[in-house]
Amino acid sequence: MKRIFDIIISISVLILFSPILAITALLIYLKLGNPVLFKQTRPRLYGKPFTIFKFRTMRNALDKSGNPLPDSERLTSFGKTLRSTSLDELPALWNVLKGDMSLVGPRPLLVEYLPLYSKEQARRHEVRPGITGWAQVNGRNAISWEDKFKLDVWYVDNQSFWLDLKILLLTVKKVFIREGISAEGEATMPFFTGSDKSSQEIK
């Protein structure tokens, strides 16, 4: 039922929001240039890699050594609007249709994090990653990594169709009130290092 639900909702939203997708893509091209889409390798079910698609929200700004500048310097006001409204996530519906992701599940993070998880934290990969999840509606980026992973594992142990519906409804509410978009003092979320320490940011 979950997979069928994912396909029906994803197709419906992509069709319904197709004008918004087109307008958003055009605005990104005009304000940020190419590429319009952000693509990155993330871990899916059982930690296997896949390419996630999102709308780009940051400038391609590099330092003198050719390394990307911090998120806080690359994230524009336009990009912040895309993130706060979650419009940047819409292309990930294609990942849902492909079966890489689900509408609801633990957010797919960086592949660099895989060896940093504890055995319990790694259980978040026992289900397909989601566009939204239990951690997203219970703090999103405003909570610690440890709390976020506990919520992810709780979802793995308690997942159900009705819980997914609840999470989707709460997600709509969160989008409208724009809560938990970033961690305190950060542009997005600090880099996970296996502890409370952090050195850079990601979404």
Disulfide bonds with the S-S distance in Angstrom:
none
